[in-house]
Amino acid sequence: MTPEEIEKSLCIGFCQSIQTRIKADGSIQVALPFVGRDGDCYNIFVAKQVDGSFKISDKGSTIMRLSYENDLKLLKGARTEVLNQIINENGVYFDNGEIYTRSLEKDLTATVFKLGQALTRISDLGLWNKARI
C-alpha cells in the first residue's frame, strides 16, 4: 500500500467508527474508538457555549470509573501529583471530578483528541495500586 492508500483507509475506518447523539442537556455525546481498560468507550461530550466556543468534557465519567477500582481517598500524594501533571501537560482542566477543555470550532478535532489522550493517561492511574506497585 502507498502512504496515500494507508491514509485513506485509516480516515475511512476512523470516521465510520464515530457516532454522535444529542443528550437531554443539549450536549452531543461523541463515541470515538477510544476504549478504556474496562472495555467501554470514553464518554466525551461536546457543548457549544454562549461565546461560540465548545466545551469538550467527560462530565466526570473518568474519575467515576477510577472510583470503581480504587478508593478515591487514595487519589493523594504521588497520584495527585501525576494527575496534575497529566492535566497540565495536556492543557485540560479538572473541576470537581470533571475533566474538560475548550475549543474553537476550527480546532475541535485536535481538541477532542487532546482530551482523549488525557483521559487515557488519567485512566491509567487505576493501575497504581498496592498489588501492582
C-alpha positions as CSV (number, residue, x, y, z in Angstrom):
1,M,0.0,0.0,0.0
2,T,1.1,3.5,-0.6
3,P,1.1,6.1,2.1
4,E,-1.9,7.8,0.5
5,E,-3.8,4.5,0.4
6,I,-3.0,3.9,4.1
7,E,-4.1,7.4,5.0
8,K,-7.4,7.0,3.1
9,S,-8.1,3.6,4.6
10,L,-7.4,4.9,8.1
11,C,-9.6,8.0,7.6
12,I,-12.5,6.0,6.2
13,G,-12.2,3.4,9.1
14,F,-11.9,6.0,11.8
15,C,-14.7,8.2,10.5
16,Q,-17.1,5.2,10.2
17,S,-16.4,4.4,13.9
18,I,-17.6,7.8,15.2
19,Q,-21.1,8.0,16.5
20,T,-23.0,11.0,18.0
21,R,-26.2,11.6,19.8
22,I,-27.9,14.6,21.4
23,K,-28.3,14.4,25.2
24,A,-31.2,15.9,27.2
25,D,-29.0,18.9,28.3
26,G,-28.3,19.8,24.6
27,S,-24.7,18.5,24.6
28,I,-23.6,16.0,22.0
29,Q,-22.2,12.7,23.1
30,V,-19.4,11.6,20.8
31,A,-18.4,7.9,20.7
32,L,-14.9,7.5,19.4
33,P,-12.7,4.4,19.1
34,F,-11.0,5.3,22.5
35,V,-11.6,2.4,24.8
36,G,-10.8,2.3,28.5
37,R,-9.3,-0.7,30.3
38,D,-12.9,-1.8,31.2
39,G,-13.7,-2.2,27.5
40,D,-16.1,0.7,27.4
41,C,-15.7,3.7,25.1
42,Y,-14.8,7.0,26.8
43,N,-17.6,9.4,27.4
44,I,-16.8,12.6,25.5
45,F,-19.4,15.4,25.3
46,V,-19.3,18.5,23.1
47,A,-21.4,21.5,24.0
48,K,-21.5,24.8,22.2
49,Q,-21.0,27.7,24.6
50,V,-22.6,31.2,24.5
51,D,-19.4,32.8,23.2
52,G,-19.4,30.3,20.2
53,S,-16.6,28.1,21.6
54,F,-17.1,24.5,22.5
55,K,-16.6,22.7,25.8
56,I,-15.4,19.2,25.5
57,S,-15.9,17.2,28.6
58,D,-16.0,13.7,30.2
59,K,-18.8,15.0,32.6
60,G,-16.9,13.3,35.4
61,S,-17.1,9.8,34.0
62,T,-13.3,9.1,34.1
63,I,-12.9,9.7,37.8
64,M,-16.2,7.8,38.4
65,R,-14.7,4.8,36.6
66,L,-11.5,5.1,38.6
67,S,-13.6,5.0,41.8
68,Y,-14.9,1.6,40.8
69,E,-11.5,0.0,41.2
70,N,-9.8,2.3,43.7
71,D,-10.8,4.2,46.8
72,L,-10.6,7.8,45.6
73,K,-9.2,8.7,49.0
74,L,-6.1,7.2,47.5
75,L,-6.0,10.0,44.9
76,K,-3.5,11.8,47.1
77,G,0.2,12.3,47.2
78,A,2.0,10.9,44.2
79,R,-1.2,10.1,42.4
80,T,-2.4,13.7,42.8
81,E,0.9,14.9,41.5
82,V,0.7,12.7,38.5
83,L,-2.9,13.7,37.9
84,N,-2.0,17.4,38.0
85,Q,1.0,16.7,35.7
86,I,-1.3,15.0,33.1
87,I,-3.8,17.8,33.4
88,N,-1.1,20.4,32.8
89,E,0.7,18.6,30.0
90,N,-2.5,18.0,28.1
91,G,-3.9,21.5,28.5
92,V,-7.1,20.3,30.1
93,Y,-8.9,21.3,33.3
94,F,-10.1,19.3,36.3
95,D,-13.0,20.6,38.3
96,N,-15.0,18.6,40.8
97,G,-14.2,15.3,39.0
98,E,-14.9,16.6,35.5
99,I,-12.1,16.7,33.0
100,Y,-12.7,19.2,30.2
101,T,-11.2,21.7,27.8
102,R,-12.4,24.4,25.5
103,S,-12.0,24.7,21.8
104,L,-12.8,26.9,18.8
105,E,-14.7,25.2,16.0
106,K,-11.7,25.1,13.8
107,D,-9.7,23.2,16.4
108,L,-12.4,20.8,17.5
109,T,-10.9,17.7,16.1
110,A,-7.5,18.2,17.6
111,T,-9.0,19.2,20.9
112,V,-11.2,16.1,21.1
113,F,-8.1,14.0,20.5
114,K,-6.2,16.0,23.2
115,L,-9.0,15.3,25.7
116,G,-9.0,11.6,24.7
117,Q,-5.3,11.4,25.3
118,A,-5.7,13.0,28.7
119,L,-8.5,10.6,29.6
120,T,-6.3,7.6,28.6
121,R,-3.4,8.8,30.8
122,I,-5.7,9.6,33.7
123,S,-7.5,6.2,33.4
124,D,-4.1,4.5,33.8
125,L,-3.9,5.9,37.4
126,G,-6.1,2.9,38.2
127,L,-3.1,0.7,37.6
128,W,-1.5,2.4,40.6
129,N,-2.5,0.1,43.4
130,K,-0.7,-1.9,46.1
131,A,-0.9,-5.1,44.1
132,R,1.0,-3.6,41.1
133,I,3.4,-1.2,42.8
